[in-house]
Amino acid sequence: MKGLLPCCLFALPLLTGCAHAQAKTTPEMPALDMPPPPPRDVEPSETEPPPAAPAEPARATPARPRPSSPPSAQPLRPEAPAAEPPKPADDPARPPTVLQTAPATAEGEVERGIRASLLRATTDLNRVDYRALNADARTQYDTAKRFARQADEAMRAKNLVFAKNLADKAAALAAQLAGR
């Protein structure tokens, strides 16, 4: 009996702990009704060999016959006609045509505005004494000159939007430097 009493005293807290413990469960979530996935329409891909380069002379090789596909694998949509490859230019020495976004009359007006901005920038920069400028002002002076030069090059290339942007920047920098 002596040995049984200490064992019971030792086991008593363990048994009381088990009597009160309950496993916590999460409440069961209702099942979500998910629609079935839509049916898939798979079109067979037909790969064609790339067209031969136009500079390469034509060879007398027979064309490969296209395998006929079974009627179940026919595409659902009608096939579009194949696009023709671009034709080479008649005269390779002729420069490519320029894409114009504005009418020719408006283009002349934009060019005049750019020339006026460049003239204003040049006259302002000519009034500035470069030797009397500090390092920051010299950097701005050089930047304004570079903008004016790039605007002139862009006008020759008929990139009027870029030329106007550069000419306006050159005129603004030159006006700031001349106002000192």
C-alpha positions as CSV (number, residue, x, y, z in Angstrom):
1,M,0.0,0.0,0.0
2,K,2.9,2.3,0.7
3,G,4.0,2.1,-2.9
4,L,0.6,2.5,-4.4
5,L,-0.2,5.8,-2.6
6,P,2.8,7.8,-4.2
7,C,1.9,6.4,-7.6
8,C,-1.7,7.5,-7.2
9,L,-0.7,10.9,-6.0
10,F,1.6,11.2,-9.1
11,A,-1.0,10.0,-11.6
12,L,-3.9,12.1,-10.1
13,P,-2.9,15.4,-11.7
14,L,-2.3,13.7,-15.0
15,L,-5.8,12.1,-15.0
16,T,-7.5,15.4,-14.1
17,G,-5.7,17.1,-16.9
18,C,-7.0,14.6,-19.5
19,A,-10.6,14.8,-18.2
20,H,-10.9,18.6,-18.9
21,A,-9.0,18.9,-22.2
22,Q,-11.0,18.9,-25.4
23,A,-9.6,19.1,-28.9
24,K,-10.4,22.4,-30.6
25,T,-11.8,22.0,-34.0
26,T,-12.5,24.6,-36.7
27,P,-16.1,24.9,-37.8
28,E,-16.7,23.2,-41.0
29,M,-17.0,25.6,-43.9
30,P,-19.8,25.1,-46.4
31,A,-18.6,23.8,-49.7
32,L,-18.4,26.4,-52.5
33,D,-20.2,25.6,-55.7
34,M,-17.6,26.2,-58.4
35,P,-18.7,26.1,-62.0
36,P,-17.0,23.6,-64.2
37,P,-14.3,25.0,-66.4
38,P,-15.4,26.1,-69.9
39,P,-14.7,23.8,-72.8
40,R,-11.5,24.4,-74.6
41,D,-11.4,25.0,-78.3
42,V,-8.0,23.9,-79.5
43,E,-7.0,24.9,-83.0
44,P,-4.2,23.0,-84.6
45,S,-1.2,25.1,-85.4
46,E,0.1,24.9,-88.9
47,T,3.7,26.0,-89.2
48,E,5.0,27.1,-92.5
49,P,8.7,27.5,-93.4
50,P,9.8,31.2,-93.5
51,P,9.9,32.8,-97.0
52,A,13.3,32.8,-98.6
53,A,15.3,36.1,-98.4
54,P,14.7,38.3,-101.4
55,A,18.4,38.8,-102.1
56,E,18.9,35.0,-102.5
57,P,18.3,33.7,-106.1
58,A,15.3,31.3,-106.4
59,R,16.2,27.6,-106.4
60,A,14.4,24.9,-108.4
61,T,13.4,22.8,-105.4
62,P,9.9,21.3,-105.4
63,A,7.5,22.5,-102.8
64,R,6.7,20.2,-99.9
65,P,3.1,18.9,-100.1
66,R,1.1,19.9,-97.1
67,P,-0.3,17.0,-95.2
68,S,-4.1,17.0,-95.2
69,S,-5.6,17.1,-91.7
70,P,-8.5,14.9,-90.7
71,P,-11.9,16.7,-90.8
72,S,-12.1,16.7,-87.0
73,A,-8.9,18.8,-86.7
74,Q,-10.1,21.5,-89.2
75,P,-10.0,25.0,-87.7
76,L,-13.3,26.5,-86.7
77,R,-12.6,29.9,-88.2
78,P,-12.0,30.4,-91.9
79,E,-8.4,31.0,-92.8
80,A,-7.3,34.5,-93.8
81,P,-5.4,34.9,-97.0
82,A,-1.7,34.9,-96.6
83,A,-0.1,38.4,-96.6
84,E,2.2,39.1,-99.4
85,P,5.9,39.8,-98.5
86,P,7.0,43.4,-98.9
87,K,8.3,44.2,-102.3
88,P,11.9,45.6,-102.5
89,A,12.2,49.2,-103.4
90,D,12.6,50.0,-107.1
91,D,15.6,52.2,-106.6
92,P,17.9,51.3,-103.6
93,A,19.7,54.6,-103.9
94,R,16.6,56.6,-103.3
95,P,16.2,57.6,-99.6
96,P,13.1,56.4,-97.7
97,T,10.1,58.7,-97.6
98,V,9.5,60.8,-94.6
99,L,6.4,60.1,-92.5
100,Q,4.6,63.4,-92.0
101,T,2.1,63.9,-89.1
102,A,1.3,67.5,-90.0
103,P,0.4,69.1,-93.3
104,A,3.2,70.7,-95.3
105,T,1.9,74.2,-94.5
106,A,1.9,73.6,-90.8
107,E,5.4,72.0,-91.1
108,G,6.7,75.3,-92.5
109,E,5.2,77.2,-89.7
110,V,6.7,74.9,-87.1
111,E,10.1,75.2,-88.8
112,R,9.9,79.0,-88.6
113,G,9.1,78.8,-84.9
114,I,12.0,76.6,-84.3
115,R,14.3,78.9,-86.3
116,A,13.0,81.9,-84.2
117,S,13.8,80.0,-81.0
118,L,17.3,79.1,-82.2
119,L,18.0,82.7,-83.3
120,R,16.8,84.1,-79.9
121,A,19.0,81.5,-78.1
122,T,22.0,82.4,-80.3
123,T,21.6,86.2,-79.8
124,D,21.2,85.7,-76.0
125,L,24.3,83.5,-75.9
126,N,26.3,86.0,-77.9
127,R,25.6,88.7,-75.3
128,V,27.1,86.5,-72.5
129,D,30.8,86.9,-71.7
130,Y,31.9,83.3,-71.3
131,R,35.1,84.2,-69.4
132,A,33.1,86.0,-66.6
133,L,30.9,83.0,-65.9
134,N,31.4,80.6,-63.0
135,A,31.7,76.8,-63.4
136,D,28.0,76.2,-63.2
137,A,27.1,79.0,-65.6
138,R,29.7,77.7,-68.1
139,T,28.1,74.3,-67.9
140,Q,24.7,75.8,-68.7
141,Y,26.2,77.9,-71.5
142,D,27.8,74.8,-73.1
143,T,24.5,72.9,-72.7
144,A,22.6,75.6,-74.4
145,K,25.0,75.6,-77.3
146,R,24.7,71.8,-77.5
147,F,20.9,72.0,-77.5
148,A,21.0,74.5,-80.3
149,R,23.3,72.4,-82.4
150,Q,21.2,69.3,-81.8
151,A,18.0,71.2,-82.7
152,D,19.6,72.2,-86.0
153,E,20.6,68.6,-86.8
154,A,17.1,67.4,-85.9
155,M,15.5,70.0,-88.2
156,R,17.7,68.7,-91.1
157,A,16.5,65.2,-90.3
158,K,12.9,66.5,-90.3
159,N,12.4,65.5,-86.6
160,L,10.5,68.7,-85.9
161,V,9.1,67.6,-82.5
162,F,12.5,66.8,-81.1
163,A,14.0,70.0,-82.7
164,K,11.3,72.2,-81.2
165,N,11.9,70.6,-77.7
166,L,15.7,71.2,-78.0
167,A,15.3,74.7,-79.4
168,D,13.0,75.7,-76.5
169,K,15.4,74.3,-74.0
170,A,18.3,76.2,-75.6
171,A,16.3,79.5,-75.6
172,A,15.3,79.1,-71.9
173,L,18.9,78.4,-70.8
174,A,20.3,81.3,-72.9
175,A,17.6,83.7,-71.5
176,Q,18.6,82.8,-68.0
177,L,22.3,83.3,-68.7
178,A,21.7,86.6,-70.5
179,G,19.6,87.9,-67.6
180,R,22.5,87.6,-65.1
